């Protein structure tokens, strides 16, 4: 694709900047909001908020880098896709899934604590549920990373 004038370049740069900023802000505030909700529910203030806020920042940065790489690839292609942002919805969905997987151990603390209170155990079920949440979360994150790696290698092989 050949960009023919400065106005078109400025328009595309503005659109890209707005999309990157909104993506980062959305993921940051999502992590903050979910963390506050979990802290309020579980009385773990500020741990879930801090963990999910940091996770939101990291996932937001990864999403921004992916968008920048996709944009660069868009301008380097001879047959351009319909839009620069054709995969953005999938990227945001992946980021939201990753944030949910990070929050899973904290969320699973709720039924574990409920069972501990119900059965009179000190923290056995809470510990089991949190460990299961960690294992499932890490496995899910590894699965997301692997699917992204496979998708990138498939795109490179197609060129």
C-alpha positions as CSV (number, residue, x, y, z in Angstrom):
1,X,0.0,0.0,0.0
2,X,1.4,3.4,-0.9
3,X,0.4,6.4,1.2
4,X,-0.1,9.3,-1.1
5,X,-0.4,12.4,1.1
6,X,0.5,13.8,4.5
7,X,-3.2,14.1,5.5
8,X,-3.7,10.4,5.0
9,X,-0.6,9.6,7.0
10,X,-1.7,12.0,9.8
11,X,-5.2,10.4,9.8
12,X,-3.8,6.8,10.1
13,X,-1.3,7.8,12.8
14,X,-4.1,9.5,14.8
15,X,-6.4,6.4,14.4
16,X,-3.5,4.1,15.5
17,X,-2.6,6.3,18.5
18,X,-6.3,6.5,19.6
19,X,-6.7,2.7,19.3
20,X,-3.5,2.0,21.2
21,X,-4.4,4.5,24.0
22,X,-7.9,3.2,24.3
23,X,-6.7,-0.4,24.3
24,X,-4.2,0.3,27.1
25,X,-6.7,2.3,29.1
26,X,-9.4,-0.3,28.8
27,X,-7.2,-3.1,30.0
28,X,-5.8,-1.0,32.8
29,X,-9.2,0.0,34.1
30,X,-10.5,-3.5,33.6
31,X,-7.8,-4.9,35.8
32,X,-8.4,-2.1,38.4
33,X,-12.1,-2.7,38.5
34,X,-12.0,-6.5,38.7
35,X,-9.3,-6.3,41.4
36,X,-11.4,-3.8,43.4
37,X,-14.4,-6.1,43.1
38,X,-12.5,-9.2,44.2
39,X,-10.9,-7.3,47.1
40,X,-14.3,-6.0,48.2
41,X,-15.8,-9.5,47.9
42,X,-13.0,-11.3,49.7
43,X,-11.6,-8.6,52.0
44,X,-8.1,-9.0,50.5
45,X,-7.6,-5.3,49.9
46,X,-5.2,-4.3,48.2
47,X,-3.7,-7.6,46.9
48,X,-6.1,-8.5,44.1
49,X,-6.2,-4.9,42.9
50,X,-2.5,-4.6,42.8
51,X,-2.0,-7.9,41.0
52,X,-4.7,-7.3,38.5
53,X,-3.7,-3.7,37.9
54,X,-0.1,-4.8,37.1
55,X,-1.5,-7.7,35.0
56,X,-3.7,-5.2,33.1
57,X,-0.7,-2.9,32.4
58,X,1.5,-5.8,31.2
59,X,-1.3,-7.3,29.0
60,X,-2.1,-3.8,27.7
61,X,1.5,-3.3,26.6
62,X,1.6,-6.6,24.9
63,X,-1.6,-5.7,23.0
64,X,-0.1,-2.4,22.0
65,X,3.0,-4.0,20.7
66,X,1.0,-6.6,18.7
67,X,-1.1,-3.8,17.2
68,X,2.1,-1.9,16.2
69,X,3.5,-5.0,14.6
70,X,0.3,-5.7,12.8
71,X,0.2,-2.1,11.5
72,X,3.8,-2.4,10.3
73,X,3.0,-5.6,8.5
74,X,-0.1,-4.0,7.0
75,X,2.0,-1.2,5.4
76,X,4.6,-3.7,4.2
77,X,2.1,-6.0,2.4
78,X,1.3,-5.8,-1.3
79,X,-2.2,-7.1,-0.8
80,X,-3.6,-5.3,2.2
81,X,-6.4,-6.6,4.3
82,X,-9.7,-4.6,4.6
83,X,-8.5,-2.7,7.6
84,X,-5.4,-2.1,9.7
85,X,-7.4,-3.1,12.7
86,X,-8.9,-6.3,11.3
87,X,-7.7,-8.5,14.2
88,X,-8.2,-6.0,17.0
89,X,-11.3,-7.7,18.4
90,X,-9.5,-11.0,18.6
91,X,-6.6,-9.3,20.3
92,X,-8.8,-7.6,22.9
93,X,-10.6,-10.9,23.5
94,X,-7.3,-12.7,24.0
95,X,-6.2,-9.9,26.5
96,X,-9.4,-10.2,28.4
97,X,-9.0,-14.0,28.6
98,X,-5.5,-13.6,29.9
99,X,-6.6,-11.1,32.5
100,X,-9.4,-13.6,33.6
101,X,-6.8,-16.4,33.9
102,X,-4.6,-14.2,36.1
103,X,-7.6,-13.5,38.3
104,X,-8.8,-17.1,38.5
105,X,-6.9,-18.1,41.7
106,X,-8.4,-15.1,43.5
107,X,-11.9,-15.8,42.3
108,X,-11.6,-19.5,43.3
109,X,-10.8,-18.5,46.8
110,X,-14.5,-17.7,47.3
111,X,-15.8,-21.3,47.0
112,X,-12.8,-22.6,48.9
113,X,-13.5,-20.2,51.8
114,X,-17.2,-21.0,51.8
115,X,-16.4,-24.8,52.0
116,X,-13.8,-24.1,54.8
117,X,-16.5,-22.2,56.8
118,X,-19.1,-24.8,56.1
119,X,-17.0,-27.9,57.0
120,X,-15.0,-26.2,59.8
121,X,-11.6,-26.7,58.1
122,X,-9.2,-23.9,58.6
123,X,-8.0,-23.2,55.0
124,X,-7.6,-26.6,53.3
125,X,-10.2,-26.0,50.6
126,X,-9.2,-22.4,50.1
127,X,-5.6,-23.6,49.5
128,X,-6.7,-26.4,47.1
129,X,-8.9,-24.1,45.1
130,X,-6.2,-21.4,44.8
131,X,-3.6,-23.9,43.7
132,X,-6.1,-25.4,41.1
133,X,-6.7,-21.8,40.0
134,X,-3.0,-21.2,39.6
135,X,-2.4,-24.4,37.6
136,X,-5.4,-23.7,35.3
137,X,-4.4,-20.1,35.0
138,X,-0.8,-20.8,34.0
139,X,-1.9,-23.6,31.7
140,X,-4.4,-21.3,30.0
141,X,-1.8,-18.5,29.6
142,X,0.7,-21.0,28.1
143,X,-2.1,-22.1,25.7
144,X,-2.8,-18.5,24.7
145,X,0.9,-17.8,24.1
146,X,1.3,-21.1,22.1
147,X,-1.7,-20.3,19.9
148,X,-0.3,-16.8,19.3
149,X,3.1,-18.3,18.4
150,X,1.5,-20.8,16.0
151,X,-0.6,-18.1,14.4
152,X,2.5,-15.9,13.8
153,X,4.6,-18.9,12.4
154,X,1.6,-19.8,10.1
155,X,1.5,-16.2,8.8
156,X,5.2,-16.2,8.2
157,X,5.0,-19.6,6.3
158,X,2.2,-18.2,4.1
159,X,4.5,-15.4,2.9
